Amino acid sequence: MLLRLSSTSPFARKARLAAAFLGIPLEEKMADTASSSDSLRIENPLGKIPTLIADDGESYYDSRVVLAYLDHVAGGGRIIPADPKARLAAMRLEALADGLMDAGVLVLYEGRFRPEDRHEPRWLEYQKDKMARAVDALEKLTPNGADVNNGTITLACALGFLDFRFGGEWRASHPRLVAFQEAFAAACPRFEDTKPHA
Ligand SMILES: N[C@@H](CCC(=O)N[C@@H](CS)C(=O)NCC(=O)O)C(=O)O
C-alpha cells in the first residue's frame, strides 16, 4: 500500500498514525500538490493528500475514507468503533477536528495564494472564529486520549497542526486538551516521529 503525503499535512498524519496503530505497513511517497506533473492528480482528481493506493491499484481519499479502509484491512472495528453510538460519537469528533484543520488550511492558503495586500481580513476572521469555536467545543467534550479511534486520531493531528502552524496558542486556556494530547501520545505509536516539520 502506498500513501501519498507531505511531512506537514495533518490530514496525512491521520493515515500514518492509523496505520501505525493497526500495524499495517505503508510505503510513503511525498507528493507535490502544486505540481501538475505529479501523478497525485491522476491518483486523486482533487490533487489532495492523503491519497492511499491499495495493492490492487484502487485509490482511496479523503482521510476519513483512508481511515475506514485501513480499519477494514485490519479486520474492522479497530479504529472505527463497531457500536453505533460510539461510532457516531467518534465520527462527529472526527468531523469537528477535520473542520478545525480545514479552516486552518484556508487561513494558510490565503497567505500562500494571495499577495499580502490582497488578503481579505473578513475571510480570515471568519475562519479563525470557526477554529476558536471548535477548540472550545473540543475542550468541553473532554475526549479520552487513551482510546485510539478515528475521532481521537484526528483530534491529535489537529492539535499538532495548531502547534506547528499557529504557535500552540490553544494550550494556555485548554488544559483538558493538553492532557488529551499527552495521553494520546502515550497510546498511539509514531505520534512523536510524525510531528510536522518544515
Ligand atoms: N478533506 C480532506 C482534506 C485534505 C487536505 O486539505 N489536504 C491538503 C494538505 S494539508 C491538500 O492536499 N491541499 C492541496 C490542495 O487543496 O490542492 C481530507 O480529509 O483528506
The ligand as a MOL file (V3000), in Angstrom:
LIG
                    3D

  0  0  0     0  0            999 V3000
M  V30 BEGIN CTAB
M  V30 COUNTS 20 19 0 0 0
M  V30 BEGIN ATOM
M  V30 1 N -10.8580 16.6150 3.4390 0
M  V30 2 C -9.5050 16.2760 3.0820 0
M  V30 3 C -8.5870 17.4760 3.2850 0
M  V30 4 C -7.1790 17.1800 2.7990 0
M  V30 5 C -6.3870 18.4680 2.5620 0
M  V30 6 O -6.9140 19.5840 2.5850 0
M  V30 7 N -5.0830 18.2860 2.2940 0
M  V30 8 C -4.2600 19.4300 1.9440 0
M  V30 9 C -2.8810 19.3320 2.5940 0
M  V30 10 S -2.9930 19.5150 4.3380 0
M  V30 11 C -4.0650 19.4130 0.4340 0
M  V30 12 O -3.9730 18.3690 -0.1620 0
M  V30 13 N -4.0180 20.5910 -0.1840 0
M  V30 14 C -3.7910 20.7550 -1.5850 0
M  V30 15 C -4.9950 21.3150 -2.2850 0
M  V30 16 O -6.0060 21.6670 -1.6280 0
M  V30 17 O -4.9220 21.4240 -3.5090 0
M  V30 18 C -9.0420 15.0630 3.9120 0
M  V30 19 O -9.6160 14.8240 4.9860 0
M  V30 20 O -8.1510 14.3230 3.4550 0
M  V30 END ATOM
M  V30 BEGIN BOND
M  V30 1 1 1 2
M  V30 2 1 2 3
M  V30 3 1 2 18
M  V30 4 1 3 4
M  V30 5 1 4 5
M  V30 6 2 5 6
M  V30 7 1 5 7
M  V30 8 1 7 8
M  V30 9 1 8 9
M  V30 10 1 8 11
M  V30 11 1 9 10
M  V30 12 2 11 12
M  V30 13 1 11 13
M  V30 14 1 13 14
M  V30 15 1 14 15
M  V30 16 2 15 16
M  V30 17 1 15 17
M  V30 18 2 18 19
M  V30 19 1 18 20
M  V30 END BOND
M  V30 END CTAB
M  END
